[in-house]
Amino acid sequence: MLPFETLLAMSGFALAASATPGPVNIIGAMTGARYGVARALAFVTGATASFLVLFLAFGTGMLAGTGWIMALARPMTLIGSAYLLWMAYGLARDDGMVERQDLNDAPGFWSGALVQGLNPKAWFAVFSSLSTFVLPLPDRLTGLVVFAALFGLICWLSLTLWAWGGARVGQRRMRLFNRVMAIALALSVMWMLTEALM
């Protein structure tokens, strides 16, 4: 089993990556606001499944070709960290306004899978988390499986909360939520950089 500190760090990163605003979160919130949480769950599940496919596909590839991936681990971590810190900065400055789009039908499972598969935030989260949290572990396969399970659960719950909160969160609360998520993301990235550069 993985050390508790590693599980805690993985969970913190997964929460920050999953709960912070992005295309999938915004669409999930709008779907919840317009169609209710029950109808939004198909979108949420599709987005989570798509993320797990990306995570496990790239994770398995990294484990199979560790030699060349290890050479990319540090640059990938630095690039991903820079992007995530930029995202945290933008999030901290965000006024909390959620733009409403005119949706004819509730986005379903395949809409969630497609949006998440094309989501640059998901790609950066996959590469950053794998290179930082899985590759340094002595038992990488266990790390990959455990992290995938944690990420899947946290991703699904986070997206579900976005859908639930879509119609319930006022601008003032959304602004506070953005600030809290920005701090969580920045702290997670700092921890990630400290571990990767030591």
Secondary structure in CASP SS format (residue, H / E / C, confidence):
PFRMAT SS
TARGET T0000
AUTHOR 0000-0000-0000
METHOD secondary structure of the structure
MODEL  1
M C 1.00
L C 1.00
P C 1.00
F H 1.00
E H 1.00
T H 1.00
L H 1.00
L H 1.00
A H 1.00
M H 1.00
S H 1.00
G H 1.00
F H 1.00
A H 1.00
L H 1.00
A H 1.00
A H 1.00
S H 1.00
A H 1.00
T C 1.00
P C 1.00
G C 1.00
P H 1.00
V H 1.00
N H 1.00
I H 1.00
I H 1.00
G H 1.00
A H 1.00
M H 1.00
T H 1.00
G H 1.00
A H 1.00
R H 1.00
Y H 1.00
G C 1.00
V H 1.00
A H 1.00
R H 1.00
A H 1.00
L H 1.00
A H 1.00
F H 1.00
V H 1.00
T H 1.00
G H 1.00
A H 1.00
T H 1.00
A H 1.00
S H 1.00
F H 1.00
L H 1.00
V H 1.00
L H 1.00
F H 1.00
L H 1.00
A H 1.00
F H 1.00
G H 1.00
T H 1.00
G H 1.00
M H 1.00
L H 1.00
A H 1.00
G C 1.00
T H 1.00
G H 1.00
W H 1.00
I H 1.00
M H 1.00
A H 1.00
L H 1.00
A H 1.00
R H 1.00
P H 1.00
M H 1.00
T H 1.00
L H 1.00
I H 1.00
G H 1.00
S H 1.00
A H 1.00
Y H 1.00
L H 1.00
L H 1.00
W H 1.00
M H 1.00
A H 1.00
Y H 1.00
G H 1.00
L H 1.00
A H 1.00
R H 1.00
D C 1.00
D C 1.00
G C 1.00
M C 1.00
V C 1.00
E C 1.00
R C 1.00
Q C 1.00
D C 1.00
L C 1.00
N C 1.00
D C 1.00
A C 1.00
P C 1.00
G C 1.00
F H 1.00
W H 1.00
S H 1.00
G H 1.00
A H 1.00
L H 1.00
V H 1.00
Q H 1.00
G H 1.00
L C 1.00
N C 1.00
P H 1.00
K H 1.00
A H 1.00
W H 1.00
F H 1.00
A H 1.00
V H 1.00
F H 1.00
S H 1.00
S H 1.00
L H 1.00
S H 1.00
T H 1.00
F H 1.00
V H 1.00
L C 1.00
P C 1.00
L C 1.00
P C 1.00
D C 1.00
R H 1.00
L H 1.00
T H 1.00
G H 1.00
L H 1.00
V H 1.00
V H 1.00
F H 1.00
A H 1.00
A H 1.00
L H 1.00
F H 1.00
G H 1.00
L H 1.00
I H 1.00
C H 1.00
W H 1.00
L H 1.00
S H 1.00
L H 1.00
T H 1.00
L H 1.00
W H 1.00
A H 1.00
W H 1.00
G H 1.00
G C 1.00
A C 1.00
R C 1.00
V C 1.00
G C 1.00
Q H 1.00
R H 1.00
R H 1.00
M H 1.00
R H 1.00
L H 1.00
F H 1.00
N H 1.00
R H 1.00
V H 1.00
M H 1.00
A H 1.00
I H 1.00
A H 1.00
L H 1.00
A H 1.00
L H 1.00
S H 1.00
V H 1.00
M H 1.00
W H 1.00
M H 1.00
L H 1.00
T H 1.00
E H 1.00
A H 1.00
L H 1.00
M C 1.00
END
